Amino acid sequence: MGATGQTGSFQGHAIPASFFFCFGVFFLVLTLRRARSLPPGASFAEAHIPEKNMPMVHKLSVILIVCTALGGVYEGIGGIINAGNFFNQAGHETLYTLYFFVGVVMLLESGQRLPADSSRSALSLALFLEYVLWYDHAIMKKDGTDRHIHVIMALICLAGSVVTAWSVCKPSSVAAYVGGWGMMVLQSFWLITAGINAEFYAIHRHDMGVLLCLEILAMVSIVILGFVCCGPPLKMSEGGYLNGVDTTSRPGRSERKEYETLHLDDDEGENEV
């Protein structure tokens, strides 16, 4: 039990938060660097979604497997020390197991033993199962604020699962791709919030919505600021393409361009009559 009377500790929340933050920020920064290096007219989605750098996926899979295995062992040792039972923190150990599974799928994908984007499909599943874990964890809480914090955490995981699944199904959507990694950063923010509530400062229940809105705004602002300051310049090229994105696909656009090419307008038509 933490200093504020809530169950859990800041450290127990900060360790998984650091994992989600590092993983999400890594792919957001990588996305930004790749966007800057795209040749004129190239599509980011076609070039990088799904992930094509298998050596990188292999390295990340090994890091993920090792880190989650160590996290599970850490929780087990803590359970032995505090309660004499390795599985005393079964929920936390299951959380690490979910992402251990993602690491294994990444490893198999990097070896071309599974189809492309299997790892992000596994990530979407892990986030959904994490939602189940957090929601079940929330309804057992006796304190209303503590319960509310964990319900919000569950909903963040559910939203992340949906966004990631949508990105897998619609690889042409760069916004969904970026949003999936952004949701992992948001999850890390809220885990830190839960840790602060458990260890240092009892957050009032009516402040939960305020904190969530501010953290979402902070996450979105970071993404926008990164793109504005370090992203590729937006330039309109021939054919109506904005950095490789066709902007002429609006209804009636092609007909209007053909009309303009013929140098016809209403005034000329009236003069001819």
C-alpha positions in Angstrom: 0.0 0.0 0.0 1.3 3.4 -1.0 1.8 6.5 1.1 -1.6 7.9 0.1 -3.4 4.8 1.3 -3.9 3.4 -2.2 -2.7 0.0 -3.3 0.4 -0.2 -5.4 3.5 2.0 -5.6 5.0 4.6 -7.9 7.8 2.3 -8.9 5.4 -0.5 -9.8 3.7 1.9 -12.2 6.8 3.8 -13.5 8.6 0.6 -14.7 5.9 -0.4 -17.3 5.3 3.4 -18.0 8.9 3.7 -19.1 8.5 0.7 -21.4 5.4 2.2 -23.1 7.0 5.6 -23.3 10.3 4.4 -24.9 8.5 2.1 -27.3 6.0 4.7 -28.5 8.5 7.6 -28.7 11.0 5.4 -30.6 8.5 4.7 -33.4 7.2 8.3 -33.4 10.8 9.7 -33.9 11.5 6.9 -36.4 8.4 7.9 -38.4 9.5 11.6 -38.4 13.0 10.7 -39.6 11.6 8.5 -42.3 9.1 11.2 -43.4 12.0 13.7 -43.8 14.0 11.3 -45.9 11.2 10.4 -48.4 12.0 11.3 -52.0 9.6 13.8 -53.7 6.3 12.2 -54.5 6.9 9.1 -52.5 4.2 7.7 -50.2 5.2 7.0 -46.5 2.5 4.3 -46.2 3.8 2.4 -49.3 7.4 2.7 -48.2 7.1 1.9 -44.5 3.7 0.4 -43.6 3.8 -2.5 -42.8 7.4 -2.4 -41.4 10.0 -3.6 -43.9 13.2 -3.3 -41.9 13.4 -6.8 -40.5 16.8 -6.5 -38.9 15.4 -3.7 -36.8 12.3 -5.7 -35.9 14.6 -8.6 -34.9 16.6 -6.4 -32.5 13.5 -4.9 -31.0 12.0 -8.3 -30.5 15.0 -9.5 -28.6 14.9 -6.3 -26.4 11.2 -6.7 -25.8 11.5 -10.4 -24.9 14.4 -9.7 -22.4 12.8 -6.7 -20.8 9.3 -8.3 -20.3 10.9 -11.5 -19.0 12.9 -9.5 -16.5 9.8 -7.5 -15.6 7.8 -10.7 -14.9 10.6 -12.1 -12.7 10.8 -8.8 -10.8 7.1 -8.9 -10.0 7.5 -12.6 -9.0 10.4 -11.9 -6.6 8.4 -9.0 -5.1 5.5 -11.4 -4.5 7.8 -13.8 -2.7 9.3 -11.1 -0.6 6.0 -9.5 0.4 3.6 -12.5 0.5 5.7 -15.6 0.1 4.1 -16.3 -3.3 5.7 -15.9 -6.7 2.3 -15.3 -8.3 1.1 -12.8 -5.7 1.1 -10.1 -8.4 -0.4 -12.3 -11.1 -2.1 -9.4 -12.9 1.2 -7.5 -13.3 3.0 -10.7 -14.4 0.2 -11.3 -17.0 0.7 -7.8 -18.2 4.4 -8.5 -18.9 3.4 -11.9 -20.5 1.2 -10.1 -23.0 4.1 -8.1 -24.3 6.5 -11.0 -24.1 4.0 -12.6 -26.5 4.3 -9.6 -28.8 8.1 -9.9 -28.7 7.9 -13.5 -29.8 5.6 -12.6 -32.7 8.0 -9.9 -33.7 10.9 -12.4 -33.6 8.9 -14.8 -35.8 7.9 -12.0 -38.2 11.5 -10.8 -38.5 12.5 -14.4 -39.6 9.6 -14.4 -42.1 7.9 -17.2 -40.3 4.7 -15.0 -40.0 3.0 -12.6 -42.4 3.9 -8.9 -42.5 2.4 -6.8 -39.7 1.7 -9.8 -37.5 3.6 -8.0 -34.7 1.2 -5.0 -34.8 -1.8 -7.4 -34.9 -0.3 -9.1 -31.8 0.1 -5.6 -30.2 -3.5 -4.8 -30.8 -4.5 -8.1 -29.2 -2.2 -7.4 -26.2 -3.7 -4.0 -25.7 -7.2 -5.4 -25.8 -6.3 -8.1 -23.2 -4.6 -5.3 -21.2 -8.0 -3.5 -21.2 -9.5 -6.7 -19.8 -6.9 -6.8 -17.1 -7.1 -3.2 -16.1 -10.9 -3.2 -16.0 -11.1 -6.3 -13.9 -8.4 -4.7 -11.6 -10.5 -1.5 -11.4 -13.8 -3.1 -10.3 -12.1 -4.7 -7.3 -10.9 -1.3 -6.0 -12.7 -0.1 -2.9 -11.5 3.5 -3.2 -13.5 5.5 -5.8 -10.6 7.5 -7.1 -8.4 4.5 -7.4 -11.1 2.7 -9.3 -11.7 5.6 -11.6 -8.0 5.9 -12.5 -7.9 2.2 -13.4 -11.1 2.4 -15.5 -9.6 5.2 -17.5 -6.4 3.2 -18.0 -8.5 0.3 -19.3 -10.3 2.6 -21.7 -7.0 4.0 -23.0 -5.8 0.5 -23.7 -9.1 -0.3 -25.5 -8.7 2.9 -27.6 -5.1 2.0 -28.4 -6.1 -1.5 -29.5 -8.8 -0.2 -31.8 -6.5 2.4 -33.4 -3.7 -0.1 -33.9 -6.1 -2.7 -35.4 -7.5 0.0 -37.8 -4.0 0.9 -38.9 -3.3 -2.8 -39.6 -6.5 -3.1 -41.6 -5.9 0.3 -43.4 -2.2 0.6 -43.9 -2.7 3.6 -46.1 -3.7 5.6 -43.1 -0.6 7.3 -41.8 -2.7 9.1 -39.1 -3.8 5.8 -37.7 -0.2 4.5 -37.7 1.0 7.6 -35.8 -2.0 7.4 -33.5 -1.3 3.9 -32.5 2.2 4.8 -31.2 0.8 8.0 -29.7 -1.6 6.0 -27.6 1.3 4.1 -26.1 2.8 7.4 -25.0 -0.6 8.4 -23.5 -0.7 5.1 -21.6 2.7 5.9 -20.1 1.5 9.3 -19.0 -1.5 7.8 -17.3 0.5 5.1 -15.6 2.7 7.8 -14.1 -0.5 9.6 -12.9 -1.7 6.3 -11.3 1.8 6.0 -9.6 1.7 9.5 -8.3 -1.8 8.9 -6.8 -0.6 5.7 -5.2 2.6 7.0 -3.7 2.8 10.7 -3.4 -0.4 12.7 -3.8 -4.1 11.6 -3.5 -5.7 13.0 -6.7 -9.3 14.2 -6.3 -11.8 12.2 -8.3 -13.2 15.3 -9.9 -9.8 16.1 -11.3 -9.5 12.8 -13.3 -11.1 14.2 -16.4 -9.1 17.4 -16.3 -5.8 15.4 -16.1 -6.8 13.1 -18.9 -7.7 15.9 -21.2 -4.4 17.7 -20.5 -2.4 14.5 -21.0 -4.2 13.8 -24.4 -3.6 17.4 -25.4 0.1 17.1 -24.4 0.6 13.9 -26.4 -1.1 15.4 -29.5 0.9 18.7 -29.1 4.2 16.8 -28.9 3.3 15.0 -32.2 2.3 18.2 -33.9 5.3 20.1 -32.6 7.7 17.4 -33.7 6.2 17.5 -37.2 6.2 21.3 -37.5 9.7 21.7 -36.2 11.4 18.6 -37.7 9.1 17.2 -40.3 9.4 17.5 -44.1 8.2 20.8 -45.7 4.8 20.6 -47.2 5.1 21.5 -50.9 2.5 21.2 -53.7 4.0 19.4 -56.6 2.8 18.9 -60.2 -0.5 17.0 -60.5 -1.8 18.3 -57.2 0.3 16.2 -54.8 1.1 17.4 -51.3 4.2 15.6 -50.2 3.2 12.5 -52.2 -0.5 12.7 -51.1 -3.0 13.1 -54.0 -5.2 16.1 -53.2 -7.1 15.9 -56.5 -9.3 13.0 -55.4 -12.2 15.3 -54.3 -15.5 14.9 -56.2 -15.7 17.0 -59.3 -12.0 18.0 -59.2 -10.9 16.1 -62.3 -13.9 17.4 -64.3 -13.0 21.0 -63.3 -9.4 20.5 -64.4 -10.5 19.3 -67.8 -12.8 22.2 -68.1 -10.1 24.7 -67.3 -7.7 23.0 -69.8 -10.2 23.7 -72.6 -10.1 27.5 -71.6 -13.9 27.5 -71.3 -15.8 29.7 -68.9 -19.3 31.1 -68.6 -18.4 34.6 -69.8 -16.8 33.2 -73.0 -19.8 31.1 -73.6 -22.1 34.1 -73.3 -19.9 36.2 -75.7 -20.0 33.6 -78.3 -23.8 33.5 -78.2 
